[in-house]
Amino acid sequence: MTDNSTANTGSDLSISDETRASFPELVDMIIGSESMNNEERQYWINILPIMTPEQIQSLLDILNNEKAQLDAIDKKYAKPLSAEEEQEQILKTEAQIQEKREERTEQEEAFEIEDEEASDDLLEKISDL
């Protein structure tokens, strides 16, 4: 007699006890996959019992590859910067700030010139009256 009861994982997925017992690692990997939404997770969980061993291995390989790639990305961006890299980042940020400041100063100067010219034109028109 097989147990066809389902367990809710807390993420709106229904997983039969039989499927969980037969594919514990794969079920956990499907649940933890960041590339799937819950509808896709449920689809893969539902078809696990009817998949061929080759299909199961292929799915396992895909999920392992996804996990490895995400771990590599996390490592790349989580590593602390060396003092040299940190100094380089500071200099780059300061250069960007200086560039923005210079652009803003140029815009302000251009506005002042335009404003002064407009004022001169207005005064000339008034004096012509």
VENLIN-V580695 format. One record per helix or strand. SS is the DSSP state (helix for helix, strand for strand). FROM is the first residue (numbers start at 1). TO is the last residue. If there is no record, write none. Layout:
ss->{SS;SS}
from->{FROM;FROM}
to->{TO;TO}
This chain:
ss->{strand;strand;helix;helix;helix;helix;helix}
from->{6;14;17;24;38;53;83}
to->{8;16;22;32;50;78;128}
